[in-house]
Amino acid sequence: MNHHGGQIIAGRPSSEGQATFTALDPAKRQALPTAFHEATRNEIHRAATSAAVAFRDYRCRSPQDRAGFLQRIADQIENLGDVLINRAQQETGLPAARLIGERGRTTGQLRLFAQLLIEGSWVDAVIDRPLPQREPLPRPDLRRMLIPMGPVAVFAASNFPLAFSVAGGDTASALAGGNPVIVKAHPGHPGVSELVASCIVAAADATGLPEGVFSLIHGPSHDVGLALVQHPDIKAVAFTGSLRGGRALFDAAMKRPEPIPVHAEMGSTNPLFALPQAVRRRGAAIAQGFVQSMTLGAGQFCTKPGLFIGVHSAELEQLLETVGKQIKALPSMTMLSSGICGAYFSSLTRTKCSEGIRILADWESESNSHTEQHGASTTSKAAALVVEARRFLKLPQLHEEIFGPASIFVICRSKQELEEVAECLQGQLTATIHHEGDDLKQFDGLVPLLQERVGRLIFNGYPTGVEVCHAMQHGGPYPATTEARSTSVGSAAIARFVRPICFQNCPASSLPPELQDDNPRAIWRRIDGQLTRDPV
Amino acid sequence: MNHHGGQIIAGRPSSEGQATFTALDPAKRQALPTAFHEATRNEIHRAATSAAVAFRDYRCRSPQDRAGFLQRIADQIENLGDVLINRAQQETGLPAARLIGERGRTTGQLRLFAQLLIEGSWVDAVIDRPLPQREPLPRPDLRRMLIPMGPVAVFAASNFPLAFSVAGGDTASALAGGNPVIVKAHPGHPGVSELVASCIVAAADATGLPEGVFSLIHGPSHDVGLALVQHPDIKAVAFTGSLRGGRALFDAAMKRPEPIPVHAEMGSTNPLFALPQAVRRRGAAIAQGFVQSMTLGAGQFCTKPGLFIGVHSAELEQLLETVGKQIKALPSMTMLSSGICGAYFSSLTRTKCSEGIRILADWESESNSHTEQHGASTTSKAAALVVEARRFLKLPQLHEEIFGPASIFVICRSKQELEEVAECLQGQLTATIHHEGDDLKQFDGLVPLLQERVGRLIFNGYPTGVEVCHAMQHGGPYPATTEARSTSVGSAAIARFVRPICFQNCPASSLPPELQDDNPRAIWRRIDGQLTRDPV
């Protein structure tokens, strides 16, 4: 498959700029053909204004039309077959099985939102009937529902080239909500991005949607992303990536003359608390499960458990020993890019130099100072570090995410110390508790403390593996995200890109179907405070 | 009733600082007794940390406990009787009848949220049952609901000394959501603030809640508000007031190491479109209704219709003439404070000096340059200005809110010009359309254009009078608010101060009642995508 390497603006390739870059194969450490063009200011402007024009049309399309569009995108992605998987493998180094699974997740997400649209109740229709006789003043007829906000800028993630990228959850939920989307492709997989973008363009064409409903722009430099976020036609931003990147876009969006919401998912350390009876009864299994979870996808998941917290005991020491052995036995792993690999080594090195850190299993033990030898390396190994809770509490640098297959094991000397660790945690996407017997009763302060700090609380499991469903919450207090009230996974993700409007005494002919008396879409509505599917 | 004039921090009066101010009677233009103390940094810190401590307890209280608290606050406010109304009249110059109505609205709001808590379905419980046999991986048990965010800073408004002040909608919805509240009192009515705060303190005491659940701080200077917003224990902000004030708090909150949501309602011009057939058939009635709405409460409502847009015709000229006559016939009005009155005159003067503005009815026509003669005046009169649409489109200063009883009448020469005016509007709390016959068909672009720009769209009515109910949306795109996805009036206002959490494979003993299998609170829940009140 040939790539044109340009932006795709309102359905058409565009390569105005001189600056180009290539995709790199992290496994072979070599550049892939095709030069991709960085978007110019003018291209960004055209993408944004086309989206604003398309919004006028797209926002009025029926749920069936939007659902058909999403389904068609899923079909098109599947039709690409091995071409997509092969290119994704080349650009990311991720194994084919994983990418095939991720493709299923991506098309599943698109179809989940299509279903949501067809069912229709997500618009949260609320009707308060008029009270014309009320004294001193009558109550008018008031009807409220969710409507789209306008063009959304989506920043693709490096670590999910399909499910959190061009046609990933952010794009699916924004399009489902009735908003045009401009994706800023991740420079790590521009070819995959172009392939998937062409699916969206084809689907828009096949379903008769305006071309501006979707655009794709490229740009390894921060300027492209900032220019997109600063464009007045952009009305919301979704981002998955690093704290630094997310915060920079957030700051730019907040400084706009018209600030816009930024839903940035920036990862976290995802602490796992292994309580004493669980460690006693299932120490070896927890060790194995934890190592699997922290090294899955070379630790390049935002839900990677980066912290393990336990109470000192002989069994915990044994668990740590098992962890150490398992990690040492793991083969080396190809990371997504040399940049990510380099950042992993830097964070790890910084962390290892912290006072009081004990190395349980580490890279350097086998091949010394690999970092310096291979500046452009993409090969990492897992690492496990141990620290006493007393020290952990004093070293804020240990509370930061290490993106890659490394975790810190925090040893507490008392229940109180364990609660202090829980209390000092920043906002997290997830926290996990392993418990057996009356562990939860013994540590009854833990669940409330963690609830205040996390988006998802997992019991006797592992945080990696984020189910796409209605009940999922993939989000959490800052710095896990910039908006704890939203989720970027699951059907509730649509809520990020819609806002309520209230119609007062609106004539039937101007009311959207969702608010009409006879409830033509047969959706659930709250009428005078009561949920019902009955007509008014 | 004696006032102590201090802050109320976690139930106790506190007057640490030296800086004091007094309340002013705008009708008599004289200072009222009692010196009120501006909060010190230390007092702000104590209020915030007390709130954080109280949060641990308050967030776990049952809905019945929280509902009882809100009901008790309402009872206490009613028990104050005339003392409250008299002081409010003294401090604001608003008529007793209006204040009695506003008190009813305030206690009604508190009781609405109490009802919402007791009914319970607002927590948006979503349950996806496990699929242990699913291939390739089982689905875990996932359960999601809304939980409180932490201490909320509420900035009281000047223009609603009860309903948008100490125990107003922001406080009621934040407390209902399970969050402690710190109110920054409006310096325009510190005595009323102290009275109402004492009701909340008494209610917390009577219902056995932690003292830190509520504090009141005073401070006419911006520093007090900024220090409160910047305090790390504050997790959300609600504000009603000016664009400048709201934006300053928003900017401060966004620059925090941990940014927090700011729900600032900053008013708007609330355009009213009078379409030709409506003007023909009901011109005089529209003139009268509009003048009443724009001058209600001396024009000091965030929903005051500040723009009137019509298409040139003989009937429109007649309507304008009627408006002019009615406005000239109105008596002068006491504004809330000399500061607000002064700002009104300044905006009005600036607007009048714009090129192409015709004065339909105005203050100066009767008593020339009142502004200069009475710098500390609190007495205003209504004003109406007329401008051609062509000019309006070119003068951004005419698109800004004038807080007070003045409106601009924009004359369009064509349907296209009217749509251009709609298109150039900034974000609005409301827009209104007056229509008759096939007006809406003739102007079929108008409803979609306005939908993109407003929180509430009113037909054949007036924007003042914001119903407190489930379907209300009191919000809108920037600059009407800093968060178009939220409302500050109605039961949905609670959504501002809560966020979702997901429990994965959580043992029954650790699940909140709302998510337990047998649905002990009998609330509506979405189980595997279906709304039901059945057990799991």
HADDOCK unambig.tbl for C-alpha pairs under 7 A between the chains (distance, minus, plus):
assign (segid A and resid 126 and name CA) (segid B and resid 470 and name CA) 6.80 0.50 0.50
assign (segid A and resid 126 and name CA) (segid B and resid 471 and name CA) 5.16 0.50 0.50
assign (segid A and resid 127 and name CA) (segid B and resid 471 and name CA) 5.62 0.50 0.50
assign (segid A and resid 128 and name CA) (segid B and resid 470 and name CA) 6.79 0.50 0.50
assign (segid A and resid 128 and name CA) (segid B and resid 471 and name CA) 5.84 0.50 0.50
assign (segid A and resid 142 and name CA) (segid B and resid 471 and name CA) 5.81 0.50 0.50
assign (segid A and resid 142 and name CA) (segid B and resid 472 and name CA) 6.77 0.50 0.50
assign (segid A and resid 143 and name CA) (segid B and resid 471 and name CA) 5.54 0.50 0.50
assign (segid A and resid 144 and name CA) (segid B and resid 471 and name CA) 5.17 0.50 0.50
assign (segid A and resid 144 and name CA) (segid B and resid 472 and name CA) 6.91 0.50 0.50
assign (segid A and resid 254 and name CA) (segid B and resid 254 and name CA) 6.93 0.50 0.50
assign (segid A and resid 258 and name CA) (segid B and resid 478 and name CA) 6.09 0.50 0.50
assign (segid A and resid 455 and name CA) (segid B and resid 500 and name CA) 6.84 0.50 0.50
assign (segid A and resid 455 and name CA) (segid B and resid 501 and name CA) 4.82 0.50 0.50
assign (segid A and resid 455 and name CA) (segid B and resid 502 and name CA) 6.26 0.50 0.50
assign (segid A and resid 456 and name CA) (segid B and resid 501 and name CA) 5.55 0.50 0.50
assign (segid A and resid 456 and name CA) (segid B and resid 502 and name CA) 4.50 0.50 0.50
assign (segid A and resid 456 and name CA) (segid B and resid 503 and name CA) 5.83 0.50 0.50
assign (segid A and resid 457 and name CA) (segid B and resid 502 and name CA) 6.21 0.50 0.50
assign (segid A and resid 457 and name CA) (segid B and resid 503 and name CA) 4.96 0.50 0.50
assign (segid A and resid 457 and name CA) (segid B and resid 504 and name CA) 6.00 0.50 0.50
assign (segid A and resid 458 and name CA) (segid B and resid 503 and name CA) 6.07 0.50 0.50
assign (segid A and resid 458 and name CA) (segid B and resid 504 and name CA) 4.58 0.50 0.50
assign (segid A and resid 458 and name CA) (segid B and resid 505 and name CA) 6.38 0.50 0.50
assign (segid A and resid 458 and name CA) (segid B and resid 506 and name CA) 6.80 0.50 0.50
assign (segid A and resid 459 and name CA) (segid B and resid 504 and name CA) 6.16 0.50 0.50
assign (segid A and resid 459 and name CA) (segid B and resid 505 and name CA) 5.47 0.50 0.50
assign (segid A and resid 459 and name CA) (segid B and resid 506 and name CA) 5.47 0.50 0.50
assign (segid A and resid 470 and name CA) (segid B and resid 126 and name CA) 6.79 0.50 0.50
assign (segid A and resid 470 and name CA) (segid B and resid 128 and name CA) 6.79 0.50 0.50
assign (segid A and resid 470 and name CA) (segid B and resid 529 and name CA) 6.65 0.50 0.50
assign (segid A and resid 471 and name CA) (segid B and resid 126 and name CA) 5.15 0.50 0.50
assign (segid A and resid 471 and name CA) (segid B and resid 127 and name CA) 5.62 0.50 0.50
assign (segid A and resid 471 and name CA) (segid B and resid 128 and name CA) 5.84 0.50 0.50
assign (segid A and resid 471 and name CA) (segid B and resid 142 and name CA) 5.82 0.50 0.50
assign (segid A and resid 471 and name CA) (segid B and resid 143 and name CA) 5.55 0.50 0.50
assign (segid A and resid 471 and name CA) (segid B and resid 144 and name CA) 5.16 0.50 0.50
assign (segid A and resid 471 and name CA) (segid B and resid 502 and name CA) 6.79 0.50 0.50
assign (segid A and resid 472 and name CA) (segid B and resid 142 and name CA) 6.78 0.50 0.50
assign (segid A and resid 472 and name CA) (segid B and resid 144 and name CA) 6.90 0.50 0.50
assign (segid A and resid 472 and name CA) (segid B and resid 502 and name CA) 6.20 0.50 0.50
assign (segid A and resid 473 and name CA) (segid B and resid 500 and name CA) 6.71 0.50 0.50
assign (segid A and resid 473 and name CA) (segid B and resid 501 and name CA) 6.17 0.50 0.50
assign (segid A and resid 473 and name CA) (segid B and resid 502 and name CA) 5.44 0.50 0.50
assign (segid A and resid 478 and name CA) (segid B and resid 258 and name CA) 6.11 0.50 0.50
assign (segid A and resid 484 and name CA) (segid B and resid 499 and name CA) 6.26 0.50 0.50
assign (segid A and resid 485 and name CA) (segid B and resid 499 and name CA) 4.44 0.50 0.50
assign (segid A and resid 485 and name CA) (segid B and resid 500 and name CA) 6.24 0.50 0.50
assign (segid A and resid 499 and name CA) (segid B and resid 484 and name CA) 6.25 0.50 0.50
assign (segid A and resid 499 and name CA) (segid B and resid 485 and name CA) 4.43 0.50 0.50
assign (segid A and resid 500 and name CA) (segid B and resid 455 and name CA) 6.84 0.50 0.50
assign (segid A and resid 500 and name CA) (segid B and resid 473 and name CA) 6.69 0.50 0.50
assign (segid A and resid 500 and name CA) (segid B and resid 485 and name CA) 6.24 0.50 0.50
assign (segid A and resid 501 and name CA) (segid B and resid 455 and name CA) 4.83 0.50 0.50
assign (segid A and resid 501 and name CA) (segid B and resid 456 and name CA) 5.55 0.50 0.50
assign (segid A and resid 501 and name CA) (segid B and resid 473 and name CA) 6.17 0.50 0.50
assign (segid A and resid 502 and name CA) (segid B and resid 455 and name CA) 6.26 0.50 0.50
assign (segid A and resid 502 and name CA) (segid B and resid 456 and name CA) 4.50 0.50 0.50
assign (segid A and resid 502 and name CA) (segid B and resid 457 and name CA) 6.19 0.50 0.50
assign (segid A and resid 502 and name CA) (segid B and resid 471 and name CA) 6.80 0.50 0.50
assign (segid A and resid 502 and name CA) (segid B and resid 472 and name CA) 6.20 0.50 0.50
assign (segid A and resid 502 and name CA) (segid B and resid 473 and name CA) 5.44 0.50 0.50
assign (segid A and resid 503 and name CA) (segid B and resid 456 and name CA) 5.83 0.50 0.50
assign (segid A and resid 503 and name CA) (segid B and resid 457 and name CA) 4.96 0.50 0.50
assign (segid A and resid 503 and name CA) (segid B and resid 458 and name CA) 6.07 0.50 0.50
assign (segid A and resid 504 and name CA) (segid B and resid 457 and name CA) 6.00 0.50 0.50
assign (segid A and resid 504 and name CA) (segid B and resid 458 and name CA) 4.57 0.50 0.50
assign (segid A and resid 504 and name CA) (segid B and resid 459 and name CA) 6.17 0.50 0.50
assign (segid A and resid 505 and name CA) (segid B and resid 458 and name CA) 6.39 0.50 0.50
assign (segid A and resid 505 and name CA) (segid B and resid 459 and name CA) 5.50 0.50 0.50
assign (segid A and resid 506 and name CA) (segid B and resid 458 and name CA) 6.80 0.50 0.50
assign (segid A and resid 506 and name CA) (segid B and resid 459 and name CA) 5.48 0.50 0.50
assign (segid A and resid 529 and name CA) (segid B and resid 470 and name CA) 6.64 0.50 0.50
